[in-house]
Amino acid sequence: MPGSVRATSAFGVAYAGRRSSLRIRPTPHQEFPLIRPASLAVAAALAAGAAAPAAAQQIPVANPVLSRIWALGMDSSRVIPLMQVLTDSIGPRLTGTPQMQSAHDWLAKTYASWGVQATNERVGTWRGWRRGTTHVDLVTPRVRSLEGTTLAWSPGTNGRDVSGPVIALPDVADSAAFAAWLPQARGKFVLVSQPHPTCRPDDNWERWATPQTLARVRKERDSIRTAWTERVRKTGYNLSLGTGTLGLALERAGALGAVASRYEGGWGVNKVFYARNERTPALDLSCEDYTLVYRLAEKGQGPTLKVRSDNAFTADAPTFNTIATIKGTEKPEEYVVLSAHFDSWDAGSGATDNATGTVIMAEAMRLLAQAYPRPKRTIIAGHWTSEEQGLNGSRAYVEDHPEVVKGLQALFNQDNGTGRIVNVSPSGLVGAGEAWGRWASRLPPELTSQIQYRFPGAPSAGGSDNASFVCAGAPAFSLGSAGWDYGTYTWHTNRDTYDKVSFDDVRANATLVAMLAYLAADDAQTVSRERAVRFGEVNRGTAGQWPSCQKAIRKWGDYTR
């Protein structure tokens, strides 16, 4: 743009526009001694080109709202009972299930008990489904009860045991050869995942194996993975997020079911997604049991499975976002939004994905209702449905509430596990650093010293619900948590359960989010919406493109096409 300045930060983002200052300014409302995080100083210099002060400041000026939030959040937290009910009693929250509806009803009632208005806003409909008990047994050549479950939205077995032999997906020349083979699947369970040469995680091999053994195991595993990917490709179908179109093709050929195992490297951990099958079960077995059955089939030793699953499809179910609101008093048509998706996959309890984010935002609203009941701007908590199927709840909210997008002062989204918030990105808004400078200078170092600030960052095109707002150019901040082996052990896995939660971290995160919401709602200034230019495209000599907004998928049929 005319008169603009272009700079590149160490975080890999080029941006066009004025240089925004991220200097931390003392305010007359500051409560906590300011220990300026080095990471924030670095981000300030990188994003704004401004020199950081040489020494930390100490300004112990009290702010009654921040002090009250701290006391409530750290000394009388409700995160443990909220998490226990949500994950243990209600359980996983798969879109279209009774548990999802129970969760919406429970959360709305919980907000009402705190004096916070909350409603369940209709988004659309989804395939109704109820998970029942599932039992999978190996009955020949020996008896063993297997560790396994059905995939989400998998059919059951209609109240009966289904038994049959097991075969592996063949290695055919092409899709025509696979079509010719398909009649051989009739009356059999078909193994559709690669066999695993080991169910030990890499770090275990690295600790105990010789370098030669480690190299051999990795080579064997990579070779099997590559060959199996090619085997599936040649069928003309896919295993996308479960058994994919391949499971449906096997069902139509008369197979008794498709058997998969999406093991990705942790002790006892499988990632468990969904089935497209209409009549026959789609199963996931543990790495150990799947590979046992595969070896028996490969060696011609006659494995037979007996399966019973009491899953059942129900009438199409309405889907909702749960929206809690504390109405603004001075600028009610400007908004601060606390954002977390409410749904989950259902092989575990959906604890770190994303009951943690849900509880953080609910607890933050509880703190605000007590410490800041008459905010200047309206504060909303959005608990989104169907994020796991494509950010559908938040995208629907953006479509249905343009007034919130237009008046958005800031959105804070958390969706990656149980750890302390350790990084912040404004998703490519150049001027957002100024707002963070104002807010961060007033936060206690106990909550901020570990945070790395990525300013201006890059616009998120997907991944979590902040992207639904970023595409419209609204200030939507991603609050990223410390890892805790999230990707390996709890993200979309059968081990994502209550016991994996670090409650000290969740309590601290909820307190931090409540403080941020207060500071954003009370801020005399409006957060700038000046956009960055995406770095990679600039390096190739082309103009950057801001991500476009995608329409929400509001019914099952559109998701499975």
N, C-alpha and C positions, 0 to 999 in steps of 0.2 A: 504494500500500500504506500502511497506517497508519504514521504517523510518518515518512514518506518525504520526500525533498526532490526537486523537479523542477528541472532546469537545462537550458539549451540551449547547445551549443557552437557555435563559428564554423564547424564542419564540418557543420552541418545535422543534428544528432542530438539529440533530447531523450531524457532517460533518467530513470527513476524508481528511487529507492533511496538508500542512504547516499552521502555524498560520499566518494569514494575518493581517497587521497593518492597523488600521483605524485612525491613528493620523492625526490631521489637521496641515498642515504645512503652515506657511506664505509664500506668493509668492510675487515677485516684482511687480505683476500686480494687486494686490488687491485694490479695490476701496472703499469698504464699511467697516466701523468699524466692526470688527469681534466680535459678541456676540455668543459664542459657545453654541448652544442649549443643554440643559441638556440631552435631548433624544438622541442626536447624541453621546454625551460622553458615555452614558450608552451603546448604541449600539456598540460603539468602544470597550469598555471593554468586552462586552459579546461575540462579534463576533471574536475579535482578541486576547483577553486575555491581552490587553495592558492597562496600567494605564493612566487615563486621566489627563491632566494638572489641577492643583489645582484652577487656576483662569482664567477667560476669558481674551483674548488678545484684544488689541485695535490697529489696524494697518490701519489707514486711507490712503492707497495708491491708487491713481486713476488708473482706467483702462478705456480707452476711449470707448471700445466696450461695456462693461457692462454699462457704464454711458449713452451711446446713446440708448441702448436697454431699460434702465429704463425710460428715458425721453419719448421715443416714446410709450412705452407700457402703462405707467401710465398717461401721459398727452395728448396723441393724439390717444387713442385706437379706433379701429374700431369694437370692438366686438358687440356693440349694433346694428349698421346697418347690420352687417353680420348675426346676429341671427334673426333679424326681417325679412329679405328677406327669409332666409332659412326656418324658421318655419311658418311664416304667409303667405307669398306669394307662395313659393313652397310647403310647408306643409310636411306631413309625407312622408317617403321615403321607401315604401315597395318594396322589390325586385320584379322586373318584371312589375312595374307600370310606367306610363308616368311621375309621379312625381320624381321617382328615376332617370330617364334619364334626366329630366330637371335639377335636382340637379347636376349631373355630368357636364352637359354643362355649367351651371352657374359658378360652382367652377373653371373649367378650364379657362373660360373667365376672372374670377376675378383674378386668378393668373397671367394671361397674362397682365392684366392692371397694375400689380405691377412689371412687368418685370421678372417674374419667369416662367420658362418653365414648362408646365403641359400637361399631356396627359391622355386620358381615355384608359386604357389597358384592352383588352377583357379578360374576365374570363371564360364565358360559355354562357348558355342560361337558361331562367327560364320561367315559365308559365306566359304569358302575361295576365294582368287583369287590369280593370279600375273600380274604385269604383264610383258608382253613388249615388244618393240620396236614402235614405231608410226611410220609414214611417211605424210605427207599431201602430195599434189602437186596443184597446179593444172596441168591439161593443155590446156585451151582457155579463152580464145582465145590464150593464150601459156603457156609452160612455166615453172613456178616451184615449187621445193620450199618448202613453207610451214612456219612455226614453229608447231607444235601438238602436242598429245598427247591421249590419251583420258582421260576422267575416271576417278576411282577406281571400281572394281568395274564398269567398262564391259566388255561383251562385245568379243571380237576379231572378226576376219573369217574365221576358220576356215582359216587358211593360204593365203589367196588375195587377190589384188587385187580391190577392189570399186570400180567406176567408175560415175559417173552425173552428170546435170546438177544444178545448184544452184538452189533457189528460196528466196525469203524467206517467212517466216510472213505470211499475209495479214491485212489489217485487215478483220475481218468485223463484222457487226452484233451477233451474240450467239452463244451456244454452239450453238444449233440451226444457224445459218449455218455455223459452223465444222465441225460434224459433216457437213454437206452438202458442204463443201469437201474434207474429209480424203481421199477417193479420189484427188485430184490429187497427193497427196504420194507415191503409189506410185512406186518406182523412182527417187526423187530424194533428194538431201541437202537438209535444210531448215534454214535459218538462223533461230535462235530468239532471238538477243540483239539489242539495239538496235545500230544502226550508230553509230560514234563520229565526230563531226565533227573531232576532233583527238586525237592520241595524245601530245601534249605535256602534261606536268604543269602544273597551275595556276601554280606558282611561276615556270615558264619564261615563260608568258604575262605574268605580273605584272611580270617583269623587262624584257621587250622590247617588249610591245605598247603602243600608245597606249591611253589610258583608253576611248576609243570602241570600239576593236577588242576590248579585253578585255570590255567590257560586251556587245558583240554575240556573241562566242564563248560566253560564259556563258549568255546568253539562249537561243542556239541549242541548246546542249547540254542545258539544263534542259527546253526544250520537247520535244526528241527523247526524253529519258528519260521525261517524263510521258506522252507519247503512246504510247510502247512499253509502258509499264506497263499502260496501259488496253487496248492491243491484246492483250496476254497475258491480262488479266483476262476479256476477252470470249470467249475460247476455252472458258472453264470449267475450265481446267487451270492449273498453276503451274510456275514454274522454281525452286522451292525448292532451294537449295544445289547448283545444277548445272542439269540439264535437267528435273528434277522429274517430275511426272506428265505434263507436255506431251511430253517425250521418249518416254515409254512409249506415249502415245496415237498418236504419229506412227509408232512402230515397228509397232504393231498395224494401222495403216492401210497398211503396206507400204513405208514410207520406208526408204531405205538407211541413214540415220543422222541424228542431230540435231547441229547445229554451233553452238556457243556461244562467247562471249568475255566473261568477267567482268573487264573492265578497270576499275580503280578509282583511276587517277590517278598512277602512278609510271612512270618510264621502263622499258619492257619488262616490266612486272609485271602478271600476271593472278592472280586468286584461283581456285584449281582444287579443286572439291569432288567430288561423286559422282553416279553415274548410277543410275537405276532400270531401265534397259533390260535386256532378257533375251537378245536375239538380235543386235541391231545396235549398232554403236559410237556412243557419245556423245563428241563431240570438243570440245576447247577450242583455239581459235586465238588467236595474239597479236592485240593491238589492230590493228596495222598490216595483218596479213594477212587478218584477218576483215573489216575494213572494205574492203579491196581486193576481196575476193570479193563482198561485199554490193553495192558500187558496180557491179560487172560485172552482177550479177543484176538490180539495179534498172534499169539502163540497157538491158537486153535484149541484152547482149553475149555471152551463151552460156557462162557459166563451167561447166566440168566438173572434178570432183575425182576423183582416184584415191587410195584409202585402203587401207593394209594394216596390220593390227594383230594381233600374236601374243599378246594377252591370253588367258587361259584360266581358267575356273572349275575349282575342285578340290573335293574332299570338304570338308564342313564342318570348320572348324579349331577346336581348343580354344583358349580364351583364358585368360591368366594375369596375375596381378600378381606382380612380383618383390619379395620381402620380405626385407630384410636385418635381422639382429637382433644387438645386443650386450646380453646379459642383465644386468639389474640385480642388485646384491648386497644392498642393504638394503631396497629397496622394489620388488621385481621385478614386482609387479602394478600399478605405476604406470608411465606411459609418456610418453616424448618421441618424437614422430614427425616425421621429415623427409620432405616430401611433394613429389612432382613427377610429372606424367604422362609416360609412356614412349612412347606412341603418337604418330603424326603423320599428317597428310595426305601424299601422296606425289608431288606435282608437283616438289618440291624435295628437300632432304635432311632436312627437319625439324630444322634446326640451332638456330634461336632459338625454335622451338615444337615440342618442348621438350627438345631435346638439352642446351641450356644448363642448364635446371633439373635434368635428370637427372644431368648431370656435377657440378653443384654439390652435390647430395645425396650422390652416390657418393663424391666427393672428401672431403666433410665426414665421412663414415663412416670413410674411410681415416685421416684425421687423428685422429679419436676413438679408433680401434682402437689407434693408437700412443701417443697422449697421455693417454688416459682409458679404458683397457681394462676397468676394473672400475667402471662407473658405479653410482651409488646407485639410480637408476631405470633401467628397461629403455629402451634407445634403439632405435628402428625406423626404417628407411628404406623408404618405400612408393613403388614405381615402378608407377604405375597404368596399366592398359590402357584403351583405348576411352574416354578422356576426351573426344575429339573428337565422339563420338556421344552425349554426355550424361552425363559423369562416371561412366560405368558401372563402371569398375574400383574407384574409391574408394567408390562407393555400395554395391557388392557387399561390399567389405571391412567397411564399417560394419554391414551386415546380418549378416555372418558372424562378426564379432569384437566383440560387445557389451562384452566385458570390456576391450578396449582403449579404446573410447569412454568407458566408465565410469571407467577409471583414467587418462584422458588428462590429463597435466600441461600439455602444450603441443604444438601442431603448427605447423610452419613450412613454408609452401607458397610455391613460386616458379614462375611460369608467364607471364612476359610479356617475354621477350627477353633480350638480351645485356648490358644496361646495369647499372651499379652499383645496388644496392638503395637507393632514395631515399624510399620511404614505407612505413609500417607501419600496419596496422589490425588490431585485435583483433576486428573484426566484431561490435561491439555488446555486448561484455562489459564492464560498468562497472568492475569491480574489477581488470581485467587491467592497468591502468595502474600499479598498485603493483608488479606483477611486473616490468614493463618498467623501472620506476625502479630496482629492485634490479639487474637485469641490465645495463642500459645504463651505469650508473655504473662498471662494471668493464671496459667494452670500450674498445679504443683509438680515439681520435678519427680516426685514419686510415681507420677503417671506418665511422664513425658520423656524421661532421660534416655529411654531405650529407643525412641522413635527416630527413624530415618525419613527425611522429607524429600520427596521427589517432585520438584517444581520445575517447569509446569507439568511434567509428565506427558503421557500420550493419551488420546481419547480412547476409551474402552469401547470396542465394538461388540463385546459379548462377554460371557463368563459369569457375570453376576448382575444383579438388578440395577446397579448404578448405571449400567450401559443403556438402560431404557430411557434414562433422563439425559445422559451425556449426549446422545445422538441429537437431541433437541437443543443442545448448547446450554443446558441448565447446569448450575454448579452442583455436581454430584461427586462427593469425595469417597474414595475407596479406603477403608481402614483394614490394612492387612495384618494378620496375626503371625506370631512366631510359629515355626513349623510343626513341632511335636510329631514328626513323621506322619503328618496328615495325609499326604499323597499315597503313602504305602499302606498305612494301617487303618485309617478310618474313612477316607473319602470314598463314598459309594460302596462301602464294604459290609460284610457280615459281622464285623467287629466294631461297628460304630455304635457304642452303647454307653450308658451312664457312667460306668467306671472309668472311661477314658477322659473325663472332663477334669480340668484343672480349675477348681472353684475359686482359688485366690485370684487367678488371672481373669476369670469371667467377672468376678466382683469388681476388680479394678477397671476393667473395660466398661462396665455399665456406669460406673462413677464418672469415668472420663467422658463417655458419650453424653451423659446428662449435663456435665459442665459445658461441653461444646455446644449442645443445644441451647443452653441458657445464653452463652456468649453470642452465638449467632442470632438468636431471637432478639437480644437486647442491643445489638450493635447499631450504632447511629448511622453506619454506612451500609451500602448495598454491595454485595459481592459482584465484582466485574465479570462479564461474560465474554471478554475478549479471547478469541480462540488462537491456539497454537497451530503451526503447520507441522505435519508429521515428518519426522526426520528422514526415514528411509526414502520416501518419495522425493524429498528435496535433494538428497544426495544423487539421485538418478536424473536430476535436472527437470523434474516435472512438478507441477503444483500439487500440494497435498489435498486430499479429499477427506473431509470430516465424515465419520460413519453415518450412514442413513438410518432412519428409524424403521424397524421392522414391525409388521402387524402382528398382533397377538393371535395365537392359535387358540380358539375358544371351544373346539370340539374335537373329540377323539379321531374322527375320520380324517380330519385335515392333518393331524399329527402323523398318522400311519401311512399316508400316501407316499 
